[in-house]
């Protein structure tokens, strides 16, 4: 596949991802959003009021299972996805298999995008189409991301987050032994939470911000039309997970 062919295949997929996610957020109930808040910042009294925080909230609300093992996204597929045209419906079905994992940039793909190694799946190499990572991600950079098999390549959505050394080594050790990851929350919520704890507002703003965020998330058009920029470097996180900062990641996804 040439670069022209790869980009031509990727553009409608990228646009379709945004269409699917804009519709899928309507499947999230207040219980889904509350659960996501508790997974991202357990015990916290606040939630940052910005587009990146909202993107993380909706990703967890849609794709992380509740206590009964059910995902809001599966409810969307059963009902709301009927409003999609045939190509986007097929894309929505493929997105249901998306997984959040830790990846290493293993080089540029000769056509477009990058080679990425899934560090929690035996370093399996896959072709990831992401123009932002292709343009500026340093070789060997490690990042967390939710992606899925889009056919000729893999594609991602949501936020790209950096990974500290403690999380990386702990997760890899568990994966190599075939054990569950030893984090209280999901891997996505754990890494998102590290980023969000760096941006918590002063106490006097907390309640108003939380109420406003829930109102925005429940609105039909709450999701941004394009993904917000990922953080440039890893936050220190809690003291037990403090580690050197990884290389900077690209500011934009695409």
MOLINRA-V682971 format. One record per residue. N is the residue number from 1. PSI is psi as a letter, one per 30 degrees, with the letter a starting at -180 (none if undefined). Layout:
BEGIN
N,PSI  N,PSI
END
This chain:
BEGIN
1,k  2,l  3,e  4,e  5,e  6,e  7,e  8,e  9,e  10,e  11,e  12,f  13,e  14,e  15,e  16,e  17,e  18,e  19,e  20,e  21,e  22,e  23,e  24,e  25,f  26,f  27,f  28,k  29,l  30,e  31,e  32,e  33,e  34,e  35,e  36,e  37,e  38,e  39,e  40,e  41,i  42,k  43,f  44,l  45,g  46,l  47,k  48,k  49,i  50,l  51,e  52,e  53,e  54,e  55,e  56,e  57,e  58,e  59,e  60,e  61,e  62,e  63,f  64,k  65,l  66,a  67,f  68,g  69,g  70,k  71,k  72,e  73,e  74,e  75,e  76,e  77,e  78,f  79,d  80,f  81,f  82,f  83,f  84,l  85,l  86,e  87,e  88,e  89,e  90,e  91,e  92,e  93,e  94,e  95,f  96,f  97,g  98,k  99,k  100,k  101,a  102,k  103,l  104,k  105,j  106,g  107,l  108,k  109,k  110,f  111,d  112,l  113,a  114,l  115,k  116,k  117,k  118,j  119,f  120,g  121,h  122,g  123,h  124,k  125,k  126,l  127,j  128,k  129,j  130,j  131,e  132,e  133,e  134,e  135,e  136,f  137,k  138,l  139,k  140,g  141,k  142,k  143,l  144,k  145,l  146,k  147,l  148,l  149,j  150,g  151,c  152,f  153,l  154,l  155,l  156,l  157,l  158,a  159,k  160,k  161,k  162,l  163,k  164,l  165,e  166,e  167,e  168,e  169,e  170,e  171,e  172,e  173,e  174,e  175,e  176,f  177,f  178,g  179,l  180,l  181,k  182,h  183,k  184,e  185,l  186,l  187,e  188,e  189,e  190,e  191,e  192,e  193,e  194,e  195,e  196,e  197,f  198,f  199,g  200,k  201,l  202,l  203,e  204,f  205,f  206,e  207,e  208,e  209,e  210,e  211,e  212,e  213,e  214,e  215,e  216,e  217,e  218,f  219,k  220,e  221,h  222,e  223,k  224,l  225,f  226,l  227,k  228,l  229,k  230,l  231,l  232,f  233,l  234,k  235,l  236,e  237,a  238,l  239,e  240,f  241,g  242,k  243,l  244,k  245,k  246,l  247,l  248,k  249,l  250,k  251,f  252,k  253,l  254,none
END
